[in-house]
């Protein structure tokens, strides 16, 4: 488990084919300082397992399903990635509970700079829209953020029926590889928290579902989100509590119908 508090920005140094997946090597001097074979490391929000390591690098396998559902598809040497070690049981929960199981990807629609922060609007896949709420938590490329605005479900296409979400199926359908290690790293410095300002409406995209996050200077500097521009794809992981509620409602038709009529605001 992770908390969405990025510890360092790493760089992919090698990508090799491995069956129908790939094996990547990442330069990451901080997160490998106490890493061991089998430990879990979040790579831009995707939980990967350490299979080899050196003084300042580690190697991990990425399976086909993970490539299909995340921005790791087409990854090449030189790409910057957010890194976080698994949170120890005695560590601080600085962000929110993040599994490293990507639900899908979104596209940056708009970036609006402010005096001290930056408001970023990101598209939402239709099936994920009911799981994202104003002032709730979401992980974007592995960064724990507070949602500062959401699209109106009555005017967007993002109000899918309960139980239809990509990340709400049976256990094991997430994209992050579990790994055998529990991780020993302390949560890093506070890079994931976001402001609560909602900003102006920006340049939306018609009836497409979207959400906004407000990025403070620390997040812009200490994560890859500071370099994101309109058109960039990002990994999304919705709140695990929302996913569990949606799954439970799927087995209770009457409650699911009532919740859907209410718009899951």
Residue pairs with C-beta under 8 A, 6 or more apart in sequence:
1 86
1 87
1 97
1 98
1 99
1 100
2 42
2 47
2 84
2 85
2 86
2 87
2 98
2 99
2 100
2 142
3 84
3 87
3 91
3 92
3 93
3 94
3 95
3 96
3 97
3 98
3 144
3 187
3 192
4 84
4 94
4 95
4 96
4 98
4 137
4 139
4 142
4 143
4 144
4 145
4 192
5 84
5 94
5 95
5 144
5 187
5 188
5 189
5 190
5 191
5 192
6 82
6 83
6 84
6 142
6 143
6 188
6 191
6 192
6 222
6 223
7 30
7 31
7 83
7 84
7 85
7 185
7 187
7 188
7 189
8 28
8 29
8 30
8 31
8 83
8 188
9 80
9 81
9 82
9 83
9 222
9 223
9 224
10 26
10 27
10 28
10 31
10 43
10 80
10 81
10 82
10 83
11 26
11 27
11 78
11 79
11 80
11 81
12 24
12 25
12 26
12 27
12 75
12 76
12 77
12 78
12 79
12 81
13 25
13 26
13 27
13 57
13 77
14 24
14 25
14 59
14 77
15 22
15 23
15 24
15 25
15 75
15 76
15 77
16 22
16 23
16 24
17 23
18 61
18 62
19 64
20 63
20 64
21 61
21 62
21 63
21 64
21 66
21 67
22 61
22 62
22 67
22 72
22 75
23 51
23 59
23 60
23 61
23 62
24 43
24 48
24 59
24 60
24 62
24 72
24 75
25 57
25 58
25 59
26 43
26 57
26 58
26 59
26 60
26 81
26 83
27 56
27 57
28 41
28 56
28 57
28 58
28 83
29 55
29 56
30 83
30 188
31 41
31 58
31 83
31 84
31 85
31 185
32 50
32 53
32 54
32 55
32 56
32 57
32 58
33 185
34 85
34 184
34 185
35 41
35 50
35 53
35 58
35 85
35 184
35 185
36 50
36 181
36 184
37 50
37 51
37 52
37 53
37 181
38 49
38 50
38 179
38 180
38 181
39 49
39 50
39 85
39 86
39 179
39 181
39 182
39 183
39 184
40 47
40 48
40 49
40 50
40 85
40 86
40 100
40 178
40 179
40 181
40 182
40 183
41 47
41 48
41 49
41 50
41 58
41 60
41 83
41 84
41 85
41 86
41 183
42 48
42 82
42 83
42 84
42 85
42 86
42 98
42 100
42 142
42 176
43 60
43 72
43 81
43 82
43 83
43 142
44 70
44 71
44 72
44 81
44 82
44 141
44 142
44 224
44 235
45 70
45 82
45 98
45 100
45 102
45 139
45 140
45 141
45 142
45 143
45 235
45 236
45 237
46 62
46 66
46 70
46 72
46 100
46 102
46 142
46 175
46 176
46 235
47 99
47 100
47 101
47 176
47 177
47 178
47 179
48 60
48 61
48 62
48 100
48 176
48 177
48 179
49 60
49 61
49 177
49 178
49 179
49 180
49 181
50 58
50 59
50 60
50 179
50 181
51 59
51 60
51 61
52 58
52 59
53 59
60 177
61 177
62 72
62 75
62 177
63 177
65 175
66 72
66 102
66 175
66 176
66 177
67 73
69 102
69 103
69 104
69 105
69 166
69 175
70 102
70 105
70 175
70 235
71 105
71 141
71 233
71 234
71 235
80 224
80 227
81 224
82 141
82 142
82 143
82 223
82 224
83 142
84 142
84 185
84 187
84 188
85 183
85 184
85 185
86 179
86 181
86 182
86 183
86 184
86 185
87 93
87 183
87 185
87 187
88 182
88 183
88 184
88 185
88 186
89 182
91 186
91 187
92 186
92 187
93 187
94 144
94 187
94 190
94 192
94 193
95 137
95 139
95 143
95 144
95 192
95 193
96 137
96 139
96 144
96 239
97 239
97 240
97 241
98 139
98 142
98 144
98 237
99 174
99 176
99 237
99 240
100 142
100 174
100 176
100 237
101 167
101 174
101 175
101 176
101 237
102 167
102 174
102 175
102 176
102 235
102 236
102 237
103 125
103 128
103 131
103 165
103 166
103 167
103 174
103 236
103 237
103 238
103 243
104 125
104 127
104 128
104 166
104 167
104 236
105 125
105 233
105 234
105 235
105 236
106 122
106 123
106 124
106 125
106 140
106 233
106 234
106 236
107 122
107 123
107 231
107 232
107 233
107 234
108 120
108 121
108 122
108 228
108 229
108 230
108 231
108 232
108 233
108 234
109 121
109 122
109 123
109 202
109 203
109 204
109 205
109 208
109 210
109 230
110 119
110 120
110 121
110 202
110 203
110 204
110 230
111 118
111 119
111 120
111 121
111 228
111 229
111 230
112 118
112 119
112 120
112 121
112 199
112 200
112 202
114 197
114 199
114 214
116 216
116 217
117 195
117 197
117 214
117 215
117 216
117 217
117 220
118 214
118 215
118 220
118 226
119 148
119 197
119 199
119 202
119 212
119 213
119 214
119 215
120 212
120 213
120 214
120 215
120 225
120 228
121 149
121 202
121 203
121 204
121 210
121 211
121 212
122 140
122 210
122 211
122 212
122 213
122 234
122 236
123 205
123 208
123 209
123 210
124 132
124 151
124 158
124 208
124 209
124 210
124 211
124 236
125 158
125 166
125 209
125 236
126 157
126 158
126 159
126 160
126 209
127 160
127 164
127 165
127 166
128 158
128 165
128 166
128 167
128 209
128 236
128 238
129 151
129 153
129 156
129 158
129 159
129 160
129 209
129 264
130 153
130 158
130 159
130 160
130 162
130 165
130 242
130 246
130 260
130 264
131 165
131 238
131 239
131 242
131 243
131 246
131 264
132 138
132 147
132 150
132 211
132 238
132 242
133 147
133 150
133 242
133 264
133 265
134 147
134 148
134 149
134 150
134 265
135 146
135 147
135 148
135 196
136 146
136 147
136 239
136 242
137 144
137 145
137 146
137 147
137 239
138 145
138 147
138 211
138 213
138 236
138 237
138 238
138 239
139 145
139 235
139 236
139 237
140 213
140 225
140 234
140 235
140 236
141 223
141 224
141 225
141 234
141 235
142 235
143 191
143 192
143 219
143 223
143 225
144 192
144 193
145 192
145 193
145 194
145 213
145 215
145 219
146 193
146 194
146 195
146 196
146 213
146 214
147 211
147 212
147 213
148 194
148 195
148 196
148 197
148 198
148 199
148 212
148 213
148 214
149 198
149 199
149 211
149 212
150 210
150 211
150 212
151 158
151 204
151 208
151 209
151 210
151 211
153 159
153 209
153 263
153 264
153 265
154 263
155 207
156 207
156 208
156 209
156 210
157 207
157 208
157 209
158 208
158 209
158 210
159 209
159 260
159 263
159 264
161 256
161 260
162 246
162 249
162 250
162 256
162 259
162 260
162 264
163 246
163 247
163 249
163 250
163 256
165 238
165 243
165 246
167 173
167 174
167 237
167 238
167 243
168 243
168 246
168 247
168 250
189 218
189 222
190 218
191 218
191 219
191 222
191 223
192 219
192 223
193 216
193 219
194 213
194 214
194 215
194 216
194 219
195 214
195 215
195 216
196 214
197 214
198 212
198 214
199 212
199 214
202 212
204 210
215 225
215 226
219 225
219 226
220 226
225 234
228 234
249 255
249 256
249 259
250 256
